[in-house]
């Protein structure tokens, strides 16, 4: 029996997972998203065109590969339909190779209103929510109030929808806000709701499945499956920099609950990390840069959120944080992305440990969220040359190889893939000559 491979991010998201999934898709029969929702933004570039996906798995551009939205994913029907429409513009009919779990939960329009209300009420303690309704939708799921994709096929769906909507509206009313004063996607609530409900009538055009049975049977049939994560390990609800985290388990363990597979079905774990670090929104970030180097990384790397457009905070690579994510996920292979962003740096820095409570440590303590960690850096020579057109590992500059070797020596996991540009063709496999 085959095992399910996993690809996920090892930092605070935005590691370039979408591109890598797209590159690896020809090796798999199926790609399955296991958590998160439209707060994710997976950017793919090929044939001179940029594509951004939020809910649909990144293998959708490969017609022969089945793409599955698992039960652990949250779906906003309006955003989902926008993705479908953009795919149609590019002659991609997702109905042919996209399957959706009936157990995937829905993000209602009022979930998005609640998200904005809760974030606003936090004042200076805002967590940096994308305002996509993720937190409130996961809250309803945990409180057993949520609605799922399968519910849309029931005759009493509108009745159940209105019941939950009215609960949300009462909460908003208690915050001294009026529904007519609130907008979603620059639309009035009623306009957005109308568009959202229209999509319900078209869901039966897709293959709605009991995904846990489908995936486990596929493994028995020796089908190859890649589980695609969203966000990053350091945003995990349990092990991330709480409370500045997302609302789901972004680590390998989330695959089991997000797709319905047992732990012994997990195969390779491919961990994706940038050659530096970025973070969107609030929360601790020990290696964050506030100087020209940070601004240079942001501009060259186009570090602006694909979902929100917000500028990302930038900093040097953090080895203790990387080791933490590797430990949590059981990573077997590393994939480094955006290495080309550092092409023009004479000198680079890597965080190797922290100063905490008058001691040098190489782990992330509970107190990390209090911004009590001071990074210790190792300076490394940059390669100061353009690598964007390089096709094989052996052609990379020696100083770049030294940078990668330094990382490997400190994490004890091999780097198997190097991404040296945004396009799918700018991908170097370590075992290639």
Backbone torsions as a table, in degrees:
resi	resn	phi	psi	omega
1	UNK	NA	137.2	177.2
2	UNK	-71.3	160.2	173.1
3	UNK	-114.5	158.1	-177.5
4	UNK	-91.0	122.7	176.0
5	UNK	-80.6	155.8	-176.4
6	UNK	-127.3	136.1	172.8
7	UNK	-125.3	122.4	-178.4
8	UNK	-148.0	169.6	-178.3
9	UNK	-90.3	146.6	-176.7
10	UNK	-108.1	5.1	-179.2
11	UNK	-123.9	-137.3	-178.7
12	UNK	-99.3	34.4	-178.3
13	UNK	87.0	177.3	177.0
14	UNK	62.9	29.8	-177.7
15	UNK	-82.5	-8.2	-177.4
16	UNK	96.2	28.3	-177.3
17	UNK	-63.4	-39.4	-176.5
18	UNK	-58.6	-45.0	179.4
19	UNK	-60.7	-45.2	-176.6
20	UNK	-66.2	-40.0	176.1
21	UNK	-59.9	-45.1	178.8
22	UNK	-59.0	-41.7	-179.8
23	UNK	-66.7	-38.8	-175.7
24	UNK	-85.5	-14.1	-174.6
25	UNK	-52.1	-40.6	179.8
26	UNK	-57.6	-17.5	179.4
27	UNK	-85.5	-5.6	-173.5
28	UNK	-125.8	151.3	175.1
29	UNK	-82.5	-28.0	-176.3
30	UNK	-143.6	145.6	171.3
31	UNK	-120.0	129.7	-175.5
32	UNK	-130.5	119.2	172.6
33	UNK	-76.0	136.6	-174.8
34	UNK	-117.4	-7.7	178.8
35	UNK	-163.5	176.8	178.5
36	UNK	78.4	-171.6	-179.0
37	UNK	-156.9	-149.6	-177.4
38	UNK	-73.1	4.9	169.2
39	UNK	-73.4	-14.4	175.5
40	UNK	-83.4	150.3	175.1
41	UNK	-139.7	101.7	-178.3
42	UNK	-100.1	114.7	-174.9
43	UNK	-98.6	130.5	178.0
44	UNK	-125.2	140.3	177.4
45	UNK	-130.8	128.1	173.6
46	UNK	-163.2	153.3	-177.8
47	UNK	54.1	32.3	176.8
48	UNK	75.5	10.5	-177.8
49	UNK	-122.3	138.6	176.3
50	UNK	-98.4	133.9	178.7
51	UNK	-123.5	134.8	177.4
52	UNK	-121.0	122.6	177.9
53	UNK	-110.2	146.2	-179.2
54	UNK	-119.5	-35.9	-177.4
55	UNK	-121.8	-37.7	-175.7
56	UNK	-76.3	136.4	179.8
57	UNK	-57.6	152.4	-173.1
58	UNK	-76.9	3.1	175.7
59	UNK	-93.5	7.2	-171.4
60	UNK	-65.6	-20.9	-178.3
61	UNK	-82.7	0.6	177.2
62	UNK	-109.1	106.4	-168.9
63	UNK	-60.5	-30.9	-175.0
64	UNK	-85.1	-5.2	-177.9
65	UNK	-102.3	131.5	176.8
66	UNK	-79.8	135.4	178.0
67	UNK	-114.3	132.6	-174.9
68	UNK	-123.5	129.2	169.4
69	UNK	-93.2	109.8	-172.5
70	UNK	-76.7	173.6	-176.7
71	UNK	-66.4	-21.0	-179.3
72	UNK	-82.1	-3.1	-176.9
73	UNK	-91.8	144.2	172.9
74	UNK	-99.1	139.0	-175.8
75	UNK	-123.3	122.7	168.8
76	UNK	-95.7	114.5	-172.2
77	UNK	-61.8	-33.6	179.4
78	UNK	-66.7	-47.8	179.8
79	UNK	-65.9	-39.5	177.9
80	UNK	-58.5	-44.5	-179.4
81	UNK	-66.1	-36.4	177.1
82	UNK	-62.4	-40.1	176.9
83	UNK	-63.0	-44.4	179.1
84	UNK	-60.0	-44.7	-179.0
85	UNK	-62.3	-40.2	179.3
86	UNK	-67.7	-35.0	176.6
87	UNK	-65.9	-40.1	178.8
88	UNK	-61.7	-38.5	177.2
89	UNK	-59.2	-26.6	180.0
90	UNK	-103.1	21.5	175.8
91	UNK	62.7	32.3	175.2
92	UNK	-110.7	116.6	178.3
93	UNK	-99.0	97.9	-174.6
94	UNK	-65.1	-19.0	-179.7
95	UNK	-63.5	-20.5	-177.0
96	UNK	-77.3	-33.3	-174.4
97	UNK	-137.0	24.1	177.0
98	UNK	-116.8	129.7	176.4
99	UNK	-123.6	144.3	-174.5
100	UNK	-124.3	130.5	177.6
101	UNK	-67.0	133.8	176.1
102	UNK	-65.8	-20.2	-177.8
103	UNK	-91.2	-0.7	176.1
104	UNK	-66.7	134.6	-176.4
105	UNK	-84.0	153.5	-178.7
106	UNK	-97.4	141.6	168.6
107	UNK	-94.6	111.3	179.3
108	UNK	-78.9	157.3	175.2
109	UNK	-53.5	-37.3	-179.6
110	UNK	-71.2	-22.9	173.3
111	UNK	-61.8	-37.7	179.9
112	UNK	-69.5	-36.8	176.3
113	UNK	-64.9	-43.9	179.3
114	UNK	-61.2	-39.2	179.7
115	UNK	-57.9	-46.3	179.9
116	UNK	-65.9	-39.7	-179.6
117	UNK	-64.9	-46.6	-179.1
118	UNK	-64.9	-41.4	-179.0
119	UNK	-65.4	-41.8	-179.9
120	UNK	-63.8	-36.9	-177.0
121	UNK	-70.0	-16.9	-178.9
122	UNK	-77.9	-15.6	179.0
123	UNK	59.7	-124.7	-178.8
124	UNK	-72.9	-5.8	-179.4
125	UNK	-99.7	20.2	-179.5
126	UNK	-54.7	142.3	180.0
127	UNK	-91.6	-7.9	-179.5
128	UNK	86.9	34.7	-179.8
129	UNK	-59.2	147.6	174.8
130	UNK	-78.8	-5.0	178.5
131	UNK	61.9	33.8	177.9
132	UNK	-96.5	4.0	177.7
133	UNK	85.6	11.0	-174.3
134	UNK	-63.4	-54.4	-177.9
135	UNK	-57.4	-52.6	179.4
136	UNK	-60.6	-35.0	179.4
137	UNK	-68.7	-42.7	176.2
138	UNK	-66.0	-33.7	176.8
139	UNK	-61.6	-46.4	178.5
140	UNK	-65.0	-34.7	178.0
141	UNK	-62.5	-47.1	-179.4
142	UNK	-66.4	-35.2	-180.0
143	UNK	-82.4	2.4	177.3
144	UNK	64.6	32.8	176.2
145	UNK	-107.1	-9.2	-168.4
146	UNK	-70.2	163.0	174.0
147	UNK	-111.8	145.0	-176.3
148	UNK	-119.2	166.0	-179.8
149	UNK	-53.0	-43.0	-179.6
150	UNK	-61.4	-28.0	179.6
151	UNK	-65.7	-25.8	-177.8
152	UNK	-66.3	-17.7	-179.0
153	UNK	-91.5	-0.6	-179.1
154	UNK	-91.9	151.7	-175.4
155	UNK	-69.2	-22.8	-178.6
156	UNK	-100.2	21.8	-176.4
157	UNK	-60.3	-47.7	-177.3
158	UNK	-61.5	-37.4	177.8
159	UNK	-62.5	-44.5	179.5
160	UNK	-68.1	-38.3	178.5
161	UNK	-61.0	-48.8	-178.0
162	UNK	-64.5	-35.4	179.1
163	UNK	-61.6	-48.2	-179.3
164	UNK	-69.5	-38.6	177.9
165	UNK	-58.6	-43.7	-177.7
166	UNK	-66.8	-32.6	174.4
167	UNK	-62.4	-44.1	179.7
168	UNK	-65.0	-41.6	-178.4
169	UNK	-64.0	-33.2	178.5
170	UNK	-67.3	-38.0	177.4
171	UNK	-64.1	-44.3	179.8
172	UNK	-62.1	-41.1	178.8
173	UNK	-61.3	-37.4	179.9
174	UNK	-68.4	-18.1	175.4
175	UNK	-90.3	13.4	177.1
176	UNK	63.3	34.7	179.1
177	UNK	-118.0	149.5	178.7
178	UNK	-106.9	137.4	-176.5
179	UNK	-59.4	-34.3	-177.2
180	UNK	-71.7	-13.7	179.4
181	UNK	-92.0	-4.2	-174.6
182	UNK	-106.2	144.6	-179.7
183	UNK	-127.1	155.5	173.2
184	UNK	-131.1	127.5	179.6
185	UNK	52.7	39.7	-179.8
186	UNK	62.3	25.5	176.5
187	UNK	-123.3	155.6	172.0
188	UNK	-66.4	159.4	-179.6
189	UNK	-58.3	-45.7	-176.6
190	UNK	-62.6	-37.9	178.5
191	UNK	-66.8	-44.3	-180.0
192	UNK	-65.0	-42.8	-179.7
193	UNK	-61.6	-40.6	179.7
194	UNK	-61.3	-45.0	178.8
195	UNK	-64.8	-40.5	-179.8
196	UNK	-61.2	-47.0	-178.0
197	UNK	-68.2	-28.7	178.2
198	UNK	-61.2	-35.3	-178.0
199	UNK	-66.4	-29.8	179.4
200	UNK	-53.5	-38.7	-177.2
201	UNK	-70.5	-13.7	-177.9
202	UNK	-106.8	-2.4	-177.0
203	UNK	-64.0	-28.5	-179.7
204	UNK	-70.0	-3.6	173.4
205	UNK	-76.1	-15.7	-179.8
206	UNK	-102.0	162.0	179.0
207	UNK	-84.5	101.7	178.4
208	UNK	-90.6	121.5	-167.9
209	UNK	-128.4	161.4	165.9
210	UNK	-83.7	88.0	-164.9
211	UNK	-64.3	-31.7	-178.6
212	UNK	-64.3	-39.7	176.0
213	UNK	-68.6	-42.4	-178.0
214	UNK	-60.3	-45.8	-176.7
215	UNK	-69.7	-43.7	-179.8
216	UNK	-66.3	-35.0	176.2
217	UNK	-67.9	-38.0	178.4
218	UNK	-61.3	-39.4	177.4
219	UNK	-64.8	-40.5	176.8
220	UNK	-62.5	-31.9	179.6
221	UNK	-85.2	11.5	178.6
222	UNK	62.9	31.2	173.0
223	UNK	-79.7	145.9	178.6
224	UNK	-93.2	131.4	-175.3
225	UNK	-130.8	136.9	173.7
226	UNK	-116.6	121.3	175.5
227	UNK	-85.8	126.2	-176.6
228	UNK	-104.0	121.5	177.9
229	UNK	-90.1	163.9	175.8
230	UNK	-126.0	163.6	-173.5
231	UNK	56.9	-147.8	-177.4
232	UNK	-146.5	164.5	-174.8
233	UNK	-59.7	-32.8	-178.0
234	UNK	-79.4	3.0	173.2
235	UNK	-109.5	8.7	-180.0
236	UNK	-59.9	140.2	-176.1
237	UNK	-61.2	-31.4	-179.2
238	UNK	-95.8	-38.1	-170.3
239	UNK	-114.9	2.1	176.9
240	UNK	-85.1	-171.8	-176.8
241	UNK	-81.6	66.8	-177.7
242	UNK	-57.5	138.8	6.4
243	UNK	-89.9	7.6	-177.1
244	UNK	-87.2	65.0	-174.1
245	UNK	-137.6	176.2	172.4
246	UNK	-87.8	-175.5	-171.9
247	UNK	-105.5	15.1	-178.1
248	UNK	-134.3	169.3	174.8
249	UNK	-85.3	110.3	-175.3
250	UNK	-91.1	-2.0	-176.3
251	UNK	-93.0	177.6	-175.9
252	UNK	-54.8	-36.4	179.7
253	UNK	-56.7	-29.9	179.5
254	UNK	-66.1	-20.1	177.6
255	UNK	-64.6	-40.3	-177.6
256	UNK	-62.7	-45.6	-179.4
257	UNK	-82.4	-27.9	-176.2
258	UNK	-83.8	-13.8	177.9
259	UNK	-128.3	-13.8	179.5
260	UNK	81.2	41.3	176.0
261	UNK	-119.5	149.9	-179.0
262	UNK	-80.2	156.9	-177.3
263	UNK	-55.9	-32.1	-178.3
264	UNK	-74.2	-2.7	177.4
265	UNK	-92.2	-2.4	-179.1
266	UNK	-79.5	130.0	178.9
267	UNK	-102.9	-122.0	178.5
268	UNK	-69.9	146.1	174.4
269	UNK	-119.4	111.1	-177.3
270	UNK	-97.2	112.6	-177.9
271	UNK	-99.3	124.5	-177.8
272	UNK	-102.2	131.6	176.3
273	UNK	-142.6	149.9	174.3
274	UNK	-78.4	159.5	176.5
275	UNK	-71.1	-6.6	175.2
276	UNK	-141.9	-171.3	-180.0
277	UNK	-119.5	148.1	170.4
278	UNK	-138.7	159.5	176.0
279	UNK	-150.4	141.2	175.1
280	UNK	-108.1	137.3	177.3
281	UNK	83.6	-167.5	-175.0
282	UNK	-81.3	171.6	176.2
283	UNK	121.7	159.8	-177.9
284	UNK	-64.1	145.1	-178.2
285	UNK	-154.9	83.7	-170.4
286	UNK	-55.2	-36.9	-174.4
287	UNK	-97.3	14.5	-176.9
288	UNK	-58.2	139.5	179.8
289	UNK	-104.4	137.5	178.4
290	UNK	-119.6	20.1	-175.5
291	UNK	-118.3	-166.0	-179.2
292	UNK	-63.9	-31.7	178.1
293	UNK	-62.7	-42.6	178.3
294	UNK	-63.5	-42.2	178.8
295	UNK	-66.6	-37.1	179.7
296	UNK	-65.1	-43.5	177.1
297	UNK	-61.1	-43.3	-178.5
298	UNK	-62.4	-44.1	-177.2
299	UNK	-71.0	-46.9	-179.0
300	UNK	-66.9	-40.9	-177.3
301	UNK	-82.5	0.5	-177.6
302	UNK	50.4	50.2	-174.9
303	UNK	-84.3	77.3	175.8
304	UNK	-134.3	134.1	-172.5
305	UNK	-55.7	131.0	179.1
306	UNK	-74.1	-18.1	176.6
307	UNK	-95.9	-42.5	-174.3
308	UNK	-106.4	-22.0	-175.5
309	UNK	79.4	0.6	-178.2
310	UNK	-70.7	143.4	174.9
311	UNK	-64.7	136.9	179.2
312	UNK	-87.9	145.9	172.1
313	UNK	-74.0	139.1	-174.5
314	UNK	-124.1	147.7	178.8
315	UNK	-160.8	175.2	-179.8
316	UNK	-73.8	161.7	179.2
317	UNK	-60.9	140.1	-175.2
318	UNK	-116.9	103.6	-177.3
319	UNK	-67.6	-45.1	177.8
320	UNK	-58.3	-40.5	178.4
321	UNK	-66.6	-38.4	179.0
322	UNK	-65.6	-43.1	177.9
323	UNK	-63.3	-36.0	177.7
324	UNK	-61.3	-47.3	-179.4
325	UNK	-66.5	-38.3	177.7
326	UNK	-61.8	-42.5	178.7
327	UNK	-62.1	-47.5	-177.1
328	UNK	-64.0	-32.7	-172.2
329	UNK	-98.8	-13.6	-174.6
330	UNK	65.2	43.3	-175.4
331	UNK	-62.8	134.4	177.2
332	UNK	-105.8	-26.6	-178.5
333	UNK	-141.1	139.9	177.6
334	UNK	-105.4	146.4	175.9
335	UNK	-129.0	120.6	-179.2
336	UNK	-103.4	133.4	-178.4
337	UNK	-118.7	164.3	174.1
338	UNK	56.3	29.3	176.9
339	UNK	-63.7	-28.6	-178.3
340	UNK	-68.3	-19.6	178.7
341	UNK	-62.7	-25.0	-177.9
342	UNK	-93.4	11.3	-176.4
343	UNK	-53.7	-37.8	-169.7
344	UNK	-97.6	14.3	-178.6
345	UNK	-95.9	128.4	175.8
346	UNK	-71.8	-39.4	-179.1
347	UNK	-130.9	142.9	177.5
348	UNK	-122.6	161.6	175.8
349	UNK	-129.4	147.9	175.1
350	UNK	-131.6	129.5	176.5
351	UNK	-75.3	125.6	-177.4
352	UNK	-110.5	-18.5	179.1
353	UNK	-165.7	176.3	178.1
354	UNK	-125.1	155.4	166.0
355	UNK	-98.3	124.1	-178.0
356	UNK	-146.7	124.5	177.3
357	UNK	54.4	43.7	177.6
358	UNK	65.3	21.8	177.6
359	UNK	-131.6	154.8	173.1
360	UNK	-93.9	123.8	-178.5
361	UNK	-128.4	158.8	178.4
362	UNK	-123.6	29.2	178.4
363	UNK	-136.0	169.1	179.6
364	UNK	-101.2	108.6	-179.6
365	UNK	-79.9	167.2	177.4
366	UNK	-54.5	-35.1	-175.2
367	UNK	-74.5	2.6	-177.1
368	UNK	-58.3	-33.4	-177.7
369	UNK	-68.0	-11.2	178.2
370	UNK	-89.9	10.8	179.2
371	UNK	56.6	42.7	-178.3
372	UNK	-101.3	7.1	-178.6
373	UNK	-98.5	128.4	174.7
374	UNK	-109.5	120.9	-175.3
375	UNK	-75.2	144.1	169.6
376	UNK	-104.4	129.5	-173.7
377	UNK	-110.5	146.4	167.9
378	UNK	-106.8	128.1	179.3
379	UNK	-88.2	136.0	-177.9
380	UNK	-133.0	142.3	179.7
381	UNK	-68.4	135.8	174.1
382	UNK	-81.5	166.8	-179.3
383	UNK	-91.5	-19.7	172.4
384	UNK	47.8	47.7	178.0
385	UNK	-155.0	158.3	-177.3
386	UNK	-82.2	125.1	-178.5
387	UNK	-115.4	6.8	-171.2
388	UNK	-62.3	-26.5	-177.3
389	UNK	-98.8	0.3	-178.7
390	UNK	-70.5	139.3	-174.6
391	UNK	-110.1	-22.0	-177.6
392	UNK	-128.3	157.4	-177.8
393	UNK	-63.5	-39.2	-177.2
394	UNK	-63.3	-22.8	-179.1
395	UNK	-81.9	-10.4	-178.0
396	UNK	-67.4	147.7	177.7
397	UNK	-58.4	147.2	-178.1
398	UNK	-60.1	-38.1	-179.1
399	UNK	-67.0	-31.0	174.9
400	UNK	-70.2	-42.5	176.3
401	UNK	-60.0	-37.6	178.3
402	UNK	-63.8	-39.1	178.3
403	UNK	-61.4	-47.3	-179.9
404	UNK	-66.2	-39.8	179.1
405	UNK	-64.2	-37.3	178.3
406	UNK	-61.6	-42.5	178.2
407	UNK	-63.0	-48.7	-178.8
408	UNK	-58.2	-41.7	-179.3
409	UNK	-63.4	-26.5	-176.7
410	UNK	-95.1	-11.7	179.3
411	UNK	-119.8	-13.9	177.1
412	UNK	60.0	32.5	174.9
413	UNK	-132.6	136.2	-178.4
414	UNK	-73.5	144.4	171.8
415	UNK	-90.7	113.3	-173.4
416	UNK	-98.1	-22.5	-178.9
417	UNK	-135.9	137.3	176.3
418	UNK	-121.5	121.1	177.3
419	UNK	-95.7	119.8	-176.0
420	UNK	-115.5	31.8	176.9
421	UNK	166.3	166.0	-175.5
422	UNK	-74.8	-23.8	-175.8
423	UNK	-75.7	150.6	-178.9
424	UNK	-60.9	-25.3	179.3
425	UNK	-76.3	-16.2	-178.4
426	UNK	-91.1	64.5	-177.2
427	UNK	-138.5	124.6	-176.5
428	UNK	-110.9	122.8	176.2
429	UNK	-91.4	129.6	-172.6
430	UNK	-59.0	-35.5	-175.8
431	UNK	-84.1	2.3	176.1
432	UNK	-81.8	152.7	-175.4
433	UNK	-81.6	NA	NA
